[in-house]
Amino acid sequence: MCRRPGWYVQVGAFAEDWRFERLRIRMQHDGFATCKALQTPMDLSLLLVGAYPTRDSARRAQLRIKKLLGTDNYLRHLLAR
């Protein structure tokens, strides 16, 4: 679960656990720290990469991930709980 405050890159939203796990393993294999969002819409599992301390560092990761996966992704900012 994503518990650290900071910037994250959302790389997927999945209804099926196996799809979430498949991409999580791939992202970790490529050197990215991953976690699952605590709150999700419509019971989807959101796969996040991060946390990054600044929006700029998350944006750089976002561009690397887009090049790696060939898909769009989104920046998310999580606050301390």
PyMOL commands that set and color helices and strands:
alter all, ss='L'
color gray80, all
select helices_A, chain A and resi 17-29+41-43+55-69
alter helices_A, ss='H'
color red, helices_A
select strands_A, chain A and resi 6-14+34-36+45-52+74-78
alter strands_A, ss='S'
color yellow, strands_A
deselect
rebuild
show_as cartoon
